[in-house]
Amino acid sequence: MAKNFLRKIRNLPTLPEVLASILATLDDPRSSAVELEKKIRYDQALTTKLLAVANSAYYGFRHPITSVGRAVVAVGYNEVRNLALGLSMVGYLHPSTFRHRQAARQLWLHSVAVAEACRLVSKVVGYEDGDLAFTAGLLHDVGKVVLMAFFPDDVDELIKRMQQGVGLMEAERELGMGHQQVGRALAEHWELPETVRMGLSYHHEPSPRLANYPLVAVVHISDYLAHGLNLGDGYRLDRPELNNAALESLGLSGPRLAELVKEVAARRDDIQRLWEALLGVAPVRG
């Protein structure tokens, strides 16, 4: 990525304190539900949003969730952490502040779809930390989100190149603004946990040489599945290539992959509900 673009990334605002604090729990085996509850409870806006999501159609609880502690009991510590993380990140980079609001909404829909797919893929292949995979999936395209939020002129130029028939990755190379490289720079600037950095940096280039290769492979395959089902994206016009080595490393043969496609497709309504709840948008029903 061009040096001037790297300088622009370093000038971006730091993460809100509560978001940085929640992210820090991802790599802290000593973190607890009590500590997480305290962090969330002191942020009134986040608490309100979290309770709204916990009481949304996505979960469908019969009885109302009235406190963060109750939410932890009802949906689990890791799930509450993922929701708080998603709500904080979406709030920090909300589509309402973007030039291309609809594209930004679709980009977050894609991110939610990949997160849900990551959870499914993890279960199917036996990856031990499905909650971490969900987080990595949710944040995998944050490089794109930041480009769209802070560098809309550059994104307009990128879109023009794609409309001329150039694929996303090639167009990004031409303009020196690869979203994986942006994600990597952001991860360093925001001091994100190393496990999350891998998903941001290498989801289109999974390699067995990577320390967290199984996680990167899960995100890579989940991204491919979400694209195939047209579950959002934002501004990408072509479909990413599937890395066969990543499939083989997780033991996903053709038939098993086909079953996964069906399983992710079956969760389309749930993905839509979670996206609506995170963004605080009215349900869209066709």
C-alpha positions, 0 to 999 in steps of 0.5 A: 500500500502506498506510503501516503495512504498508510499515513492517512490510516495513522491519522484516523481516530483511536477506538472508543475506550469501551470498544478497545476494552471489549476487544482486549477481552478476546485475548485475555483468558482471565476475562470474566462475565462480571468484568464485561458486564461492568464495562458495558454497564457504564456505557449507557448508550451501549447498554440500551442498544445491547438490551434492544438486540437481546429483546429482538426477533433474532433471539425471540425470548418470551420474557424481556431481558432487562439488564446486562447481567440477565443478557449474559445469563440468557445468551451467554458471555461470549455471545454478549461480548460479540454483540457488544463488540458488533454494536460498538463497531457499528456505532463507531462506523454507522452507515448514517455517516457515510456518503454511500449509505446504502452501500455501507448498510450492505457492507455491514450485512455482508459482515454479519453474514460472514460472522454467522457463516463462520460460526456454522463452518466452525461447528461443521469442521470442529474448529474449537473457538466458534465465538472467536471465528464469529468476531473475526468474521464480523470484523474481516472487512473493516478495512473496506468499511473504513475506506468507505467512511474516511476515503469516499473519493478513493472508493469512488475511483475504485468503483469506476475501475470495477464498472470498467470490468476490473476485479476488486483485487486488481483495482485495489492494487492499481490504486494502492488501497487494498482492503486487507492492507488497510485492515492490517494497518488499522489492526496495528493502529488500533492495537487489535488482538493478534487473532483478529488481525489475521482475519483482517489481513489474510482472508483472501490469502489463506496460507498454511504458514500463518500462525492462525491458519485454521481461523483464517481458512474459516473466515475465507470460506465463510466470506466465499459462502456469503458472497455466493448467497448475495448477502450484502457486500457494499461495492464489490462487483465480482465474487472472490476466488475460493482457495482449495487448499483452505477447503482441504485443510478443514476437510471440506469436500465438495458435498460437505461444502454444498451442505454448508451452502444450504445451511447458511442459506437457511439462516438468511432470515436470522442474518437479516434480523441480527443485521437489523438489530445491530444497525437499529434499522426497521425490518425489511420484508419482501 
